[in-house]
Amino acid sequence: MSKQKFQTIIIDDEPLARQIITASLKSWEQIEIVGECANGFEALKQIQQKKPHLIFLDIQMPKISGLELLEVLDNPPLVVFTTAFDQYALKAFELNAIDYLLKPFSQERFNTAMEKVLSKLEQGQTVTPSQVETIREHTTPFLDRIVVKKGSDMQVVSLEDIRFLEAQNDYVMIYTATNRYLKQKTMKYYEEHLPPGQFLRIHRSFIVNITSIQKLEPYDKDSFVAIIPPDHKLKISRSGYKKLKEKLNF
């Protein structure tokens, strides 16, 4: 068994859950606890400062979830999820080789997870964006908000505040009335995970909150643009125009 030291942070809003993980780690001298956090905002700051090799991360937390935290980490460490999700949702974790602990867990189950975790740590494995997306697809098919990174902090953006999204190569720019935020996601991801009754892809480069459309204007002989306050003009493709007509009944 390796004697290399790895640092970890425990992230869970329940003090008892953090205590249980701390106690469970006592027999694993390779793991050094360098922090505990009760929410994702604290966790982001500690992860940025301490750069741990491993985090124990609760999925269901107030303010922001564990998956939302992972989305804004530039270089996420290896993750052991702690969760109360049922066995069906946990298939997503198994398929993506991300370790998890189903609450309540035994020391034996913890030890089994840690054997796998240490093997991955020694190989330098981390969490990939595709793994996070797959887990989210199995647990939360439609978004009800988007967590964005602003400098070294996080901000929760409600869907009602979003006016439109624009493709930016391998990223997506999210526009609100007062700000814009860059996310390392695809337009396809947002097209599939934003509520279809509220958001519509009107062009390969644009997804629009249909309540933000002020009016449609002719662009040339056969096309239109959507006017989004204060001064955005978004091109509408032929298929996008057809979908708009069906959605808005005009």
C-alpha positions as CSV (number, residue, x, y, z in Angstrom):
1,M,0.0,0.0,0.0
2,S,1.3,3.4,-1.0
3,K,2.6,5.8,1.8
4,Q,2.4,8.9,-0.4
5,K,0.4,11.6,1.4
6,F,-2.8,13.0,-0.3
7,Q,-4.7,16.0,1.0
8,T,-8.5,16.1,1.2
9,I,-11.3,18.5,2.0
10,I,-14.7,17.3,3.4
11,I,-17.7,19.2,2.0
12,D,-21.1,18.5,3.6
13,D,-23.7,20.7,5.1
14,E,-24.4,18.2,7.9
15,P,-21.8,18.4,10.8
16,L,-22.5,14.7,11.7
17,A,-21.7,13.6,8.1
18,R,-18.4,15.4,8.2
19,Q,-17.6,13.8,11.6
20,I,-18.4,10.4,10.2
21,I,-16.0,10.8,7.3
22,T,-13.3,12.2,9.6
23,A,-13.6,9.2,11.8
24,S,-13.7,6.8,8.9
25,L,-10.4,8.3,7.6
26,K,-8.5,7.6,10.8
27,S,-7.2,4.3,9.6
28,W,-6.1,5.8,6.2
29,E,-2.8,7.5,7.1
30,Q,-2.2,8.4,3.5
31,I,-5.0,10.9,3.6
32,E,-4.6,14.2,5.4
33,I,-7.7,16.3,6.1
34,V,-6.8,20.0,5.3
35,G,-10.3,21.5,5.5
36,E,-14.0,21.1,6.2
37,C,-16.8,23.1,4.5
38,A,-20.5,23.3,5.1
39,N,-21.4,24.7,1.7
40,G,-20.2,25.1,-1.9
41,F,-19.1,28.8,-1.5
42,E,-16.7,27.9,1.4
43,A,-15.6,24.9,-0.6
44,L,-14.7,26.9,-3.7
45,K,-12.4,29.2,-1.7
46,Q,-10.7,26.4,0.2
47,I,-10.2,24.3,-3.0
48,Q,-8.7,27.3,-4.8
49,Q,-6.4,28.0,-1.8
50,K,-5.3,24.5,-0.8
51,K,-5.6,22.6,-4.1
52,P,-6.4,19.2,-2.5
53,H,-5.9,15.9,-4.3
54,L,-9.3,14.6,-3.2
55,I,-12.6,16.0,-1.9
56,F,-15.5,14.2,-0.2
57,L,-18.5,16.0,-1.7
58,D,-22.2,15.9,-0.7
59,I,-24.5,16.3,-3.7
60,Q,-27.6,17.7,-2.1
61,M,-26.6,20.9,-0.2
62,P,-28.4,24.3,0.2
63,K,-27.4,27.2,-1.9
64,I,-25.5,25.2,-4.5
65,S,-25.3,21.5,-5.1
66,G,-22.1,19.4,-5.3
67,L,-22.5,19.0,-9.1
68,E,-22.9,22.8,-9.5
69,L,-19.7,23.3,-7.5
70,L,-17.8,20.9,-9.7
71,E,-19.0,22.8,-12.8
72,V,-17.1,25.9,-11.8
73,L,-13.8,24.3,-10.7
74,D,-11.1,24.9,-13.3
75,N,-9.1,21.8,-12.3
76,P,-11.3,19.6,-10.1
77,P,-9.6,17.1,-7.8
78,L,-10.7,13.5,-7.5
79,V,-14.2,13.3,-6.0
80,V,-15.8,10.8,-3.7
81,F,-19.5,11.7,-3.7
82,T,-21.6,11.2,-0.6
83,T,-25.2,11.0,-1.5
84,A,-28.7,9.8,-0.5
85,F,-29.7,9.1,-4.1
86,D,-31.2,5.8,-4.8
87,Q,-29.5,2.9,-6.6
88,Y,-30.9,3.8,-10.0
89,A,-29.3,7.2,-10.0
90,L,-26.1,5.7,-8.7
91,K,-25.7,3.7,-11.9
92,A,-24.4,7.0,-13.4
93,F,-21.6,7.0,-11.0
94,E,-20.7,3.4,-11.6
95,L,-20.7,3.9,-15.4
96,N,-18.3,6.8,-15.1
97,A,-15.9,5.3,-12.5
98,I,-16.5,8.0,-10.0
99,D,-16.6,6.7,-6.5
100,Y,-19.6,7.4,-4.2
101,L,-20.7,6.6,-0.7
102,L,-24.5,6.0,-0.2
103,K,-25.6,7.4,3.1
104,P,-25.5,5.8,5.6
105,F,-22.4,3.8,4.8
106,S,-20.3,1.3,6.8
107,Q,-16.6,1.4,7.5
108,E,-16.3,-1.7,5.3
109,R,-18.0,0.2,2.4
110,F,-15.8,3.2,3.1
111,N,-12.7,1.1,3.0
112,T,-13.7,-0.5,-0.3
113,A,-14.2,3.0,-1.9
114,M,-10.8,4.2,-0.5
115,E,-8.9,1.3,-2.0
116,K,-10.2,2.4,-5.4
117,V,-9.6,6.1,-4.6
118,L,-6.0,5.6,-3.7
119,S,-5.4,3.7,-6.9
120,K,-6.8,6.6,-8.9
121,L,-4.9,9.2,-6.9
122,E,-1.6,7.3,-7.5
123,Q,-2.4,7.4,-11.2
124,G,-3.2,11.1,-11.1
125,Q,-6.9,10.7,-12.2
126,T,-9.3,13.5,-11.9
127,V,-13.0,14.3,-12.7
128,T,-13.8,15.2,-16.4
129,P,-16.6,17.5,-17.5
130,S,-18.2,14.7,-19.4
131,Q,-18.5,12.7,-16.2
132,V,-20.2,15.5,-14.4
133,E,-22.6,16.0,-17.3
134,T,-23.5,12.3,-17.4
135,I,-24.3,12.3,-13.6
136,R,-26.4,15.4,-13.9
137,E,-28.4,13.9,-16.8
138,H,-29.3,11.0,-14.6
139,T,-30.2,13.1,-11.6
140,T,-31.5,16.5,-12.8
141,P,-32.7,16.3,-16.4
142,F,-33.8,20.0,-16.6
143,L,-31.9,22.9,-15.0
144,D,-33.7,25.3,-12.7
145,R,-30.8,27.7,-12.4
146,I,-27.1,28.0,-13.6
147,V,-24.2,28.5,-11.3
148,V,-21.4,30.6,-12.8
149,K,-18.0,31.7,-11.8
150,K,-17.3,35.4,-11.4
151,G,-13.6,36.0,-10.6
152,S,-12.9,33.8,-7.7
153,D,-16.5,33.7,-6.5
154,M,-19.7,31.9,-7.6
155,Q,-23.0,33.3,-8.5
156,V,-26.4,31.6,-8.9
157,V,-28.2,32.9,-12.0
158,S,-32.0,32.2,-12.1
159,L,-33.4,31.1,-15.5
160,E,-35.8,34.1,-15.4
161,D,-32.8,36.4,-15.5
162,I,-31.3,34.8,-18.6
163,R,-32.1,36.6,-21.8
164,F,-30.1,34.4,-24.3
165,L,-27.1,32.2,-24.7
166,E,-24.5,32.5,-27.5
167,A,-22.1,29.9,-28.8
168,Q,-18.5,30.8,-28.3
169,N,-16.4,28.0,-29.8
170,D,-16.1,25.4,-27.0
171,Y,-17.9,27.7,-24.5
172,V,-21.3,29.3,-24.1
173,M,-21.8,33.0,-23.2
174,I,-24.9,33.5,-21.0
175,Y,-26.4,37.0,-21.1
176,T,-28.6,38.6,-18.5
177,A,-29.9,42.1,-18.4
178,T,-26.8,43.4,-16.6
179,N,-24.0,40.8,-17.0
180,R,-22.6,38.0,-19.2
181,Y,-21.0,34.8,-18.0
182,L,-18.8,32.3,-19.9
183,K,-19.4,28.6,-19.2
184,Q,-17.4,25.6,-20.6
185,K,-20.5,23.9,-21.9
186,T,-21.9,23.1,-25.3
187,M,-25.0,24.6,-26.9
188,K,-26.3,21.0,-27.3
189,Y,-26.1,20.6,-23.5
190,Y,-28.2,23.7,-22.8
191,E,-30.6,22.9,-25.6
192,E,-31.3,19.6,-24.0
193,H,-31.3,20.8,-20.3
194,L,-33.0,24.1,-20.3
195,P,-36.8,23.9,-20.0
196,P,-38.3,23.7,-23.5
197,G,-41.3,25.7,-22.6
198,Q,-39.1,28.7,-21.7
199,F,-36.0,28.4,-24.0
200,L,-35.8,27.9,-27.7
201,R,-32.8,27.4,-30.0
202,I,-33.5,29.9,-32.8
203,H,-30.1,29.5,-34.6
204,R,-27.0,27.3,-34.3
205,S,-25.4,30.2,-32.3
206,F,-28.4,31.3,-30.1
207,I,-30.7,29.9,-27.5
208,V,-33.2,32.5,-26.4
209,N,-35.5,32.9,-23.4
210,I,-38.7,33.5,-25.4
211,T,-40.1,35.9,-22.8
212,S,-37.1,38.2,-23.5
213,I,-38.1,38.6,-27.2
214,Q,-39.3,42.2,-27.7
215,K,-40.1,41.8,-31.4
216,L,-39.0,40.2,-34.6
217,E,-37.7,42.3,-37.5
218,P,-36.9,41.4,-41.1
219,Y,-33.2,40.9,-41.7
220,D,-33.2,40.3,-45.5
221,K,-35.6,38.9,-48.0
222,D,-36.0,35.5,-46.3
223,S,-34.9,35.9,-42.7
224,F,-35.6,37.6,-39.4
225,V,-33.8,38.8,-36.3
226,A,-35.1,38.7,-32.7
227,I,-34.8,41.9,-30.8
228,I,-33.7,41.4,-27.2
229,P,-33.4,44.5,-25.0
230,P,-31.5,46.6,-24.6
231,D,-29.9,46.4,-28.1
232,H,-29.3,42.7,-29.1
233,K,-30.3,41.5,-32.6
234,L,-30.1,37.7,-32.9
235,K,-30.3,35.9,-36.2
236,I,-33.0,33.4,-36.6
237,S,-32.6,30.4,-38.9
238,R,-35.4,29.0,-41.0
239,S,-35.9,26.1,-38.6
240,G,-35.7,28.5,-35.7
241,Y,-38.3,30.8,-37.2
242,K,-40.6,27.8,-37.7
243,K,-40.2,26.7,-34.1
244,L,-40.9,30.3,-33.0
245,K,-44.1,30.4,-35.0
246,E,-45.3,27.2,-33.4
247,K,-44.3,28.3,-29.9
248,L,-45.8,31.8,-30.1
249,N,-48.7,30.9,-32.3
250,F,-48.3,33.7,-35.0
